[in-house]
Amino acid sequence: MIAAQLQAELAGILPAGDLMVDPSELFVYEFDGFTIARARPGAVVFPTSTEQVVQIVKLLAAAGVQIVPRGTGTGLAGGCVAFENGVIVSTSKMNRIHSIDLRNRVADVEAGVRNTALSDAVAQLPGGSAYHFAPDPSSQRASTIGGNAATNAGGIHTLKDFVSSNHVLGMEMVLADGTILRTGAAAGCYESPAMDLPGLICGSEGTFGIITRLQVRLVPKAQGFRTIVATFGRTADACHTVSKIIADGHLPCAMEMLDGSMVRVIEDAFHFGFVENTQALVLIEVDGIEELLDGQMKQIVAICSFNNATSLETSADPTRRAALWKARKSAFGAIGRISHSYCTQDACVPRSMLASVLEKIDQIGREYGLQITNVFHAGDGNVHPIFLYDDRDENEVQNTLRAAEKVLQYCIDVGGTVTGEHGVGIEKLHLMNYQFDRPTMDQFQRTKRAFDPDERINAGKLLPSEVVKVQILKPGRHMPQ
Ligand SMILES: Cc1cc2nc3c(=O)[nH]c(=O)nc-3n(C[C@H](O)[C@H](O)[C@H](O)COP(=O)(O)OP(=O)(O)OC[C@H]3O[C@@H](n4cnc5c(N)ncnc54)[C@H](O)[C@@H]3O)c2cc1C
């Protein structure tokens, strides 16, 4: 609970529906998609304007209360978990699209606009169906553009379209003292003058300030697509296929991989008729100028066959394509059919190491008696081992955390990174020192303090904090002290 006076002052800024203090409602805001870490916030506020954000931030700073920015809470690293009595500032009601400028291919949106809501709005305009906002995390129907920028979200088409920071041109952010920072390219322009502060803020996971508004790039959709589904009897063959396709100079717009257990989950849920005993499935898409696509598809099919694909399906049919991608994007949800709880890990490794990493994941799973299933963005080496466990069993929770740590350490050891796209949050805080050397960590800390000198915003996330001590991994859960 927050102090009665602070509650009254917040109520003076916000209408009743935009201030949440009832414990039975706050319960929902105890965690994000990383459900292992939980802490009840003192309050959740839903500002609807930048001016309200400024007033709220000033009030909370004066009261010495930690501020936790949140979009829609789909994050998978505990980034928007509030420490005891911290206040969550959710930008989810700041969801106006201020302008869509198709001539200059930019849009000006509030931070709480959902990812697909922008492309849907663009498609409604005359000539707009040819354009979209490209970043496409699988959560895109729910997650916000502010959250996408804060986590520098990737997605299925990152291989060709790149991560969110490549699509953010400008930004408005409220700093810890209430200053409004407006930075980035001038309206309608594509280049940031001087320092690229929006580039720096992307991926800062809500530790620099509260993003309230963004200017983003709109890009043309490809003219045509070909979708290829290849199944394999051996995971290593699928991994070699992925590396070979890139090594041969192809750039598919997406290249996703599902392991055998995931294929079975999807098959049970969607009945695609995939070959029985499939150990890996690779879903590949090429896009571009219609006339060139069949030739490119043939070359990729040849690579799959050479690497012992057990079945191959190619399609130019938009309905089939939509069904295949819907199945891929629904993969996380379908896990609910086989497990009480799950925890999705996220690392990026060199593509050439994929086979070895998957083998290691399997070995670690057996060591800890855990089932681990995999569905991931193979084309950019972004692995997502999904640990299946029962959160009512503390032993299984602990084993999941230990096994996840071992997997991430292995990924770092083979030249990979502690996170591919989900961010560090509190989940991976303890591995930051494993990945980065002292001078780099010190520079990260100095950068954080340049934006937020007193660590008032989201302290203890992404970087260890002197102000907020987080009890890390062993021996208990990731709970704030
Ligand atoms: C089923 C599923 C699939 C997913 N697939 C992908 C995927 O393919 N690629 C991917 O990258 N991620 C994926 N994610 C993770 C998640 O959806 C992304 O990280 C997304 O960008 C989070 O957006 P959000 O609005 O939910 O942010 P939240 O979860 O609310 O917050 C995430 C982080 O951003 C900060 N933040 C949020 N809003 C603001 C703001 N306005 N100002 C400052 N900081 C802010 C928070 O403090 C927190 O640190 C997936 C999640 C789920 C549940």
The ligand as an SDF file (V2000), in Angstrom:
LIG
                    3D

 53 58  0  0  0  0  0  0  0  0999 V2000
    3.3940  -14.9060  -26.2160 C   0  0  0  0  0  0  0  0  0  0  0  0
    4.5170  -13.9130  -26.2130 C   0  0  0  0  0  0  0  0  0  0  0  0
    5.3270  -13.8110  -27.3270 C   0  0  0  0  0  0  0  0  0  0  0  0
    6.3820  -12.9020  -27.3600 C   0  0  0  0  0  0  0  0  0  0  0  0
    7.1380  -12.8030  -28.4820 N   0  0  0  0  0  0  0  0  0  0  0  0
    8.1310  -11.8990  -28.5450 C   0  0  0  0  0  0  0  0  0  0  0  0
    8.9200  -11.7590  -29.7270 C   0  0  0  0  0  0  0  0  0  0  0  0
    8.7180  -12.4560  -30.7350 O   0  0  0  0  0  0  0  0  0  0  0  0
    9.9030  -10.8370  -29.7150 N   0  0  0  0  0  0  0  0  0  0  0  0
   10.1470  -10.0450  -28.6300 C   0  0  0  0  0  0  0  0  0  0  0  0
   11.0580   -9.2230  -28.6760 O   0  0  0  0  0  0  0  0  0  0  0  0
    9.4320  -10.1740  -27.4970 N   0  0  0  0  0  0  0  0  0  0  0  0
    8.4230  -11.0530  -27.4260 C   0  0  0  0  0  0  0  0  0  0  0  0
    7.6880  -11.1640  -26.2890 N   0  0  0  0  0  0  0  0  0  0  0  0
    8.0230  -10.3180  -25.1150 C   0  0  0  0  0  0  0  0  0  0  0  0
    7.2200   -8.9840  -25.0320 C   0  0  0  0  0  0  0  0  0  0  0  0
    5.9880   -9.0910  -25.6990 O   0  0  0  0  0  0  0  0  0  0  0  0
    8.0120   -7.8250  -25.6070 C   0  0  0  0  0  0  0  0  0  0  0  0
    9.1550   -7.6020  -24.8050 O   0  0  0  0  0  0  0  0  0  0  0  0
    7.2300   -6.5050  -25.7240 C   0  0  0  0  0  0  0  0  0  0  0  0
    8.0240   -5.5560  -26.3990 O   0  0  0  0  0  0  0  0  0  0  0  0
    6.7870   -5.9480  -24.3630 C   0  0  0  0  0  0  0  0  0  0  0  0
    5.8330   -4.9250  -24.5770 O   0  0  0  0  0  0  0  0  0  0  0  0
    4.8190   -4.5070  -23.4230 P   0  0  0  0  0  0  0  0  0  0  0  0
    4.0470   -3.3350  -23.8880 O   0  0  0  0  0  0  0  0  0  0  0  0
    4.0360   -5.6770  -22.9940 O   0  0  0  0  0  0  0  0  0  0  0  0
    5.8450   -4.0680  -22.2950 O   0  0  0  0  0  0  0  0  0  0  0  0
    5.8700   -4.4850  -20.7400 P   0  0  0  0  0  0  0  0  0  0  0  0
    5.9320   -5.9470  -20.6010 O   0  0  0  0  0  0  0  0  0  0  0  0
    4.7930   -3.7730  -20.0510 O   0  0  0  0  0  0  0  0  0  0  0  0
    7.2780   -3.8650  -20.3110 O   0  0  0  0  0  0  0  0  0  0  0  0
    8.4760   -4.4220  -20.7850 C   0  0  0  0  0  0  0  0  0  0  0  0
    9.6420   -3.5270  -20.3880 C   0  0  0  0  0  0  0  0  0  0  0  0
    9.5460   -2.2790  -21.0540 O   0  0  0  0  0  0  0  0  0  0  0  0
    9.4110   -1.2090  -20.1080 C   0  0  0  0  0  0  0  0  0  0  0  0
    8.3810   -0.3050  -20.6420 N   0  0  0  0  0  0  0  0  0  0  0  0
    7.1490   -0.6230  -21.1010 C   0  0  0  0  0  0  0  0  0  0  0  0
    6.5060    0.4860  -21.5060 N   0  0  0  0  0  0  0  0  0  0  0  0
    7.3510    1.5260  -21.3000 C   0  0  0  0  0  0  0  0  0  0  0  0
    7.2680    2.9240  -21.5090 C   0  0  0  0  0  0  0  0  0  0  0  0
    6.1830    3.5090  -22.0130 N   0  0  0  0  0  0  0  0  0  0  0  0
    8.3350    3.6770  -21.1790 N   0  0  0  0  0  0  0  0  0  0  0  0
    9.4610    3.1330  -20.6670 C   0  0  0  0  0  0  0  0  0  0  0  0
    9.5960    1.8040  -20.4480 N   0  0  0  0  0  0  0  0  0  0  0  0
    8.5550    1.0180  -20.7590 C   0  0  0  0  0  0  0  0  0  0  0  0
    9.0280   -1.8610  -18.7860 C   0  0  0  0  0  0  0  0  0  0  0  0
    9.5030   -1.1290  -17.6820 O   0  0  0  0  0  0  0  0  0  0  0  0
    9.6970   -3.2150  -18.9000 C   0  0  0  0  0  0  0  0  0  0  0  0
   11.0470   -3.1280  -18.5090 O   0  0  0  0  0  0  0  0  0  0  0  0
    6.6370  -12.0810  -26.2250 C   0  0  0  0  0  0  0  0  0  0  0  0
    5.8170  -12.1930  -25.0990 C   0  0  0  0  0  0  0  0  0  0  0  0
    4.7750  -13.0910  -25.0890 C   0  0  0  0  0  0  0  0  0  0  0  0
    3.9140  -13.1830  -23.8690 C   0  0  0  0  0  0  0  0  0  0  0  0
  1  2  1  0
  2  3  1  0
  2 52  2  0
  3  4  2  0
  4  5  1  0
  4 50  1  0
  5  6  2  0
  6  7  1  0
  6 13  1  0
  7  8  2  0
  7  9  1  0
  9 10  1  0
 10 11  2  0
 10 12  1  0
 12 13  2  0
 13 14  1  0
 14 15  1  0
 14 50  1  0
 15 16  1  0
 16 17  1  0
 16 18  1  0
 18 19  1  0
 18 20  1  0
 20 21  1  0
 20 22  1  0
 22 23  1  0
 23 24  1  0
 24 25  2  0
 24 26  1  0
 24 27  1  0
 27 28  1  0
 28 29  2  0
 28 30  1  0
 28 31  1  0
 31 32  1  0
 32 33  1  0
 33 34  1  0
 33 48  1  0
 34 35  1  0
 35 36  1  0
 35 46  1  0
 36 37  1  0
 36 45  1  0
 37 38  2  0
 38 39  1  0
 39 40  1  0
 39 45  2  0
 40 41  1  0
 40 42  2  0
 42 43  1  0
 43 44  2  0
 44 45  1  0
 46 47  1  0
 46 48  1  0
 48 49  1  0
 50 51  2  0
 51 52  1  0
 52 53  1  0
M  END
$$$$
